[in-house]
Amino acid sequence: MKVENILVIGANGQIGSVLTQELKKKFGNENVVASDLRVKPDFEGVFEILDATDKDVIEQIVVKYEITQIYHLAAILSAKGEENPLSTWEINMKTMFNVFEVSRLNNVDKVFFPSSIGVFGDAALADATPQSTFLNPSTVYGISKAAGENWSQYYFERYELDIRSLRYPGIIGYQSLPGGGTTDYAVDIYHKAVNGEEFVCFLEENTVLPMIFMDDAIRATIELMDSPKENIKTRTSYNLASMSFSPDEIAAAIQEVIPSFKISYEPDFRQEIAASWPKSIDDSEARIDWGWKPKYNLDSMSKVMIEKLSEQYNTVV
C-alpha cells in the first residue's frame, strides 16, 4: 500500500487547524506536515514555517517530505479581503498558482482547493442555488475563488492534475476562532452566549445564509479526497450544503439552552456582502457523485457548540 504524505498549507486557520488534526488521526502524525506563517506554541507534530507566496519553499517541502497530497487552505477571506482588494487578489491567486505549479511539476497525486458560496452573486438563484449557474461574485475573495475554480478545471484537463474542491458555506466550529469571513457572526455568537455577554450582530436579523458545522465540513473534505477519481465529475467545485438560518433563528436556538442570552443588531458593510449570497444551496451532485450527507442541523449543532465552549471557558450555562 502506498504511503500518503500530506501537506496542509494554512494549518493555523479556522479550517486548517481542525483538518490537520483529523488528517493526523487518519494518516499518522509523521505523515502530515502542517505549515503556516508561524507555529503555534502548543502544536504537536511535524510543522514547517511557510509563506505560500514563495513557490521555492513550497517545492522544497514537497520534495523533502515526498508529499502526495496538498490541502491548500491559505487565503484572505471575504470581509477582511475588502479592506485591501488588490492585495487580497494577489495573495489568493499567487498562493494558488504556486501550489498548482509545484504539484504539477513534482507529481503530487491530489490537491484540495477550497472554494466558497462567495462565488455566487445576485445573478444566481437565491434559493436552492444550483451547481451550474452564473457567477458574479460581489467581493474580491469571491472573484478569486471563481477564478480558482476555472483554473482547477484547466489544470485537470490540461495537465491531469487531480484537483478537488468544495464550495464551503459558512463554517461553524468550537475548535478555532473566526478568520475574517462574513458568516463569522455564527461562530462569535456562541462565544458571547456561553460567557453571558450580549451579542451585537453585524447582519440584519432575517438574513438567511447557508451554514455547516465544522465536523461535517471536515468530514466532507476528507470524503471528497478519499473518493475514487472516476467518481469526481465536477472539476470546478462542488456545491456543499447542510443547513440555512438567520441570526434571529440561531439566537432562538441558543436561547433554548441559555434563556438569558440577548442579541441586538447593528448591520455594517458585511450586510451588503451577505445580501448577495444564496439563502440555500442545491448540493445534489455531491450527494450523487460521492455520497455526501450532512449529520448536523441547527439544534444539534447548537447543543455541541454550547457544551464544548462551556468546557473551554469553564463556564456553567
C-alpha positions in Angstrom: 0.0 0.0 0.0 1.3 3.4 -1.0 2.3 5.7 1.9 0.4 9.1 1.8 2.3 12.1 2.9 0.1 15.2 3.4 0.9 18.9 3.4 -1.6 21.3 4.9 -1.0 24.9 3.9 -2.7 27.4 6.2 -2.8 24.9 9.1 -3.4 27.6 11.7 -6.6 28.8 10.2 -10.2 28.0 11.2 -10.5 25.0 8.9 -6.8 24.1 8.7 -6.3 23.7 12.4 -9.2 21.2 12.7 -8.5 19.4 9.4 -4.8 18.9 10.3 -5.8 17.0 13.5 -8.3 14.8 11.6 -5.7 14.0 8.9 -3.2 13.1 11.6 -5.7 10.6 13.0 -6.2 9.1 9.5 -2.6 9.1 8.2 -0.5 9.3 11.3 1.4 12.2 12.9 4.6 11.6 11.0 2.8 11.6 7.6 1.1 15.0 8.0 3.1 18.2 7.6 1.4 21.3 8.9 2.5 24.7 7.6 1.8 28.3 8.1 3.5 31.7 8.7 4.2 30.8 12.3 3.9 27.7 14.6 1.5 27.7 17.5 3.2 27.2 20.9 1.1 24.1 21.7 1.4 22.4 18.3 2.5 18.7 18.3 3.7 17.1 15.2 5.6 18.0 12.0 5.5 21.7 11.2 7.2 23.9 8.6 7.2 27.7 8.5 5.8 28.6 5.1 4.8 31.7 3.3 2.8 30.3 0.4 3.7 33.2 -1.8 7.2 31.7 -2.0 7.0 28.9 -4.6 10.5 27.7 -4.0 9.8 27.0 -0.3 6.6 25.1 -1.1 8.6 23.0 -3.6 11.4 22.3 -1.0 8.8 21.0 1.5 7.1 18.8 -1.1 10.4 17.3 -2.2 11.7 16.9 1.4 8.7 15.0 2.7 7.8 13.3 -0.6 4.3 14.9 -0.4 1.5 13.1 -2.2 -1.5 15.3 -1.2 -1.7 19.1 -0.6 -4.6 20.8 1.1 -4.2 24.5 0.2 -6.2 26.5 2.8 -4.3 29.8 2.9 -6.4 32.7 1.7 -7.6 36.2 2.7 -11.4 35.8 3.4 -14.4 37.9 2.3 -14.8 40.6 4.9 -11.1 41.0 5.6 -10.3 41.0 1.9 -12.5 44.1 1.2 -10.1 46.1 3.3 -7.4 45.7 0.7 -8.8 44.2 -2.5 -5.7 44.3 -4.8 -3.5 42.7 -2.1 -6.2 40.1 -1.5 -6.3 39.2 -5.2 -2.6 39.0 -5.4 -2.1 36.8 -2.4 -5.1 34.4 -3.1 -4.1 33.9 -6.7 -0.3 33.7 -6.3 -0.5 31.1 -3.5 -2.9 29.1 -5.6 -0.8 29.1 -8.7 2.3 28.2 -6.6 0.5 25.2 -5.2 -0.8 24.1 -8.6 2.6 24.5 -10.3 4.6 22.8 -7.6 2.1 19.9 -7.6 2.2 19.6 -11.4 6.0 19.7 -11.6 6.5 17.3 -8.7 3.8 14.7 -9.5 1.6 15.4 -6.4 -1.3 12.9 -6.6 -4.1 15.1 -5.3 -4.7 18.7 -4.4 -7.6 20.2 -2.3 -8.6 23.8 -3.2 -11.4 25.3 -1.2 -14.0 27.5 -2.8 -16.9 29.2 -1.3 -20.5 30.3 -1.7 -18.8 33.7 -2.2 -18.5 32.8 -5.9 -22.3 33.4 -6.2 -23.7 36.9 -6.7 -27.1 38.4 -7.2 -27.5 36.7 -10.7 -27.7 33.3 -9.1 -31.0 31.8 -7.7 -31.1 32.7 -4.0 -33.0 29.5 -3.1 -31.5 26.1 -3.8 -28.7 27.7 -5.8 -27.8 25.1 -8.5 -24.4 23.6 -9.1 -24.0 25.2 -12.5 -25.1 28.8 -12.6 -23.8 32.3 -13.5 -21.1 33.5 -11.1 -20.9 37.2 -10.5 -19.3 37.5 -7.0 -19.5 40.8 -5.1 -16.2 40.5 -3.2 -12.6 40.2 -4.4 -12.5 37.0 -2.3 -15.4 35.6 -4.3 -13.7 36.7 -7.6 -10.5 34.9 -6.6 -12.4 31.7 -5.8 -14.4 31.8 -9.0 -11.2 32.2 -11.0 -9.6 29.4 -8.9 -12.4 27.1 -9.8 -11.8 27.6 -13.5 -8.1 27.2 -13.1 -8.7 24.0 -11.2 -10.6 22.6 -14.1 -8.0 23.8 -16.5 -5.1 22.1 -14.6 -7.1 18.9 -14.5 -8.0 18.9 -18.2 -4.6 20.2 -19.5 -2.2 18.5 -17.1 -4.3 15.8 -15.5 -3.6 17.3 -12.0 -6.2 15.8 -9.7 -7.6 19.0 -8.0 -10.8 18.6 -5.9 -12.8 21.4 -4.4 -15.8 22.3 -2.3 -17.9 25.5 -2.2 -18.0 25.9 1.6 -20.9 27.6 3.1 -20.3 29.4 6.5 -18.4 27.1 8.8 -19.2 27.0 12.5 -16.9 25.3 14.9 -15.8 25.4 18.5 -12.2 24.4 17.8 -10.9 27.7 16.4 -11.7 31.4 16.2 -13.2 33.1 13.2 -10.9 34.1 10.4 -12.4 37.3 8.8 -15.4 35.9 6.9 -18.9 37.4 6.5 -20.5 34.3 8.1 -18.3 34.6 11.2 -21.1 36.0 13.3 -22.4 32.5 13.6 -19.2 31.4 15.4 -18.8 34.5 17.6 -22.4 34.4 18.8 -21.8 31.2 20.7 -18.6 32.5 22.4 -20.6 35.5 23.6 -23.5 33.4 24.7 -21.5 31.0 26.9 -19.7 33.9 28.5 -23.0 35.6 29.4 -22.4 38.5 27.1 -24.9 40.2 24.7 -24.1 39.7 21.1 -24.1 42.6 18.7 -24.7 41.2 15.2 -23.3 42.9 12.1 -26.1 41.4 9.9 -29.8 42.1 9.9 -31.9 39.7 11.9 -33.6 38.0 9.0 -30.5 37.5 6.8 -30.6 33.8 5.8 -27.3 32.2 4.8 -26.1 28.6 4.2 -24.1 27.2 7.0 -22.3 23.9 8.0 -21.0 22.5 11.3 -17.2 22.2 11.3 -17.4 18.4 11.9 -19.5 18.0 8.8 -17.2 20.3 6.7 -14.1 18.4 7.7 -15.8 15.0 7.0 -17.0 16.3 3.6 -13.5 17.4 2.7 -11.9 14.0 3.6 -14.7 12.0 1.9 -14.2 14.0 -1.3 -10.5 13.4 -1.3 -10.9 9.7 -0.5 -13.4 9.2 -3.4 -12.2 7.3 -6.4 -11.0 9.6 -9.2 -13.7 8.4 -11.6 -16.4 9.5 -9.2 -15.4 13.1 -9.3 -17.4 14.6 -12.1 -17.2 18.3 -11.2 -13.8 19.7 -11.7 -14.6 23.3 -10.8 -16.0 23.0 -7.3 -18.9 21.0 -5.7 -21.8 22.8 -4.0 -21.9 21.8 -0.3 -24.9 22.2 1.9 -26.1 21.4 5.3 -28.5 24.0 6.9 -29.6 27.6 6.4 -30.7 30.0 9.1 -30.8 33.7 10.0 -29.3 35.5 13.1 -32.7 35.5 14.8 -33.1 31.8 14.3 -29.6 30.9 15.7 -30.3 33.2 18.6 -33.6 31.4 19.3 -31.7 28.0 19.2 -29.2 29.3 21.7 -32.0 30.7 24.0 -33.4 27.2 24.1 -30.3 26.3 26.1 -29.4 29.7 27.5 -32.7 31.6 28.1 -30.9 34.8 29.3 -29.0 35.2 26.1 -29.6 38.6 24.4 -28.8 39.8 20.8 -29.0 43.2 19.1 -28.4 44.3 15.6 -26.0 46.9 14.1 -25.6 45.9 10.4 -22.4 47.1 8.7 -20.7 46.7 5.3 -20.9 42.9 5.6 -24.7 43.0 5.3 -24.3 44.0 1.6 -22.0 41.1 1.0 -24.4 38.7 2.7 -27.4 40.0 0.8 -25.7 39.0 -2.5 -25.2 35.4 -1.4 -27.6 32.4 -1.6 -30.1 31.5 1.1 -29.8 27.8 0.4 -27.7 25.5 -1.8 -28.5 22.6 -4.0 -25.7 20.0 -3.4 -27.4 17.1 -5.2 -24.4 16.5 -7.4 -22.1 16.0 -4.4 -24.7 13.6 -2.9 -24.9 11.6 -6.1 -21.2 11.6 -7.1 -19.5 10.8 -3.8 -22.3 10.2 -1.3 -22.2 13.4 0.7 -24.8 13.7 3.5 -24.7 16.1 6.5 -25.2 14.9 10.0 -26.0 18.1 11.9 -28.8 20.6 12.0 -29.1 23.9 13.8 -30.4 22.4 17.1 -27.9 19.5 17.3 -25.0 21.8 16.3 -26.0 24.4 18.9 -26.0 21.8 21.7 -22.5 20.7 20.8 -21.2 24.3 20.4 -22.5 25.4 23.8 -21.3 22.2 25.5 -17.8 22.4 24.1 -17.3 26.2 24.5 -18.6 25.9 28.1 -15.8 23.4 28.8 -13.2 25.7 27.1 -14.2 28.7 29.1 -15.1 26.8 32.3 -18.5 28.3 32.5 -21.8 26.9 33.6 -24.9 27.5 31.4 
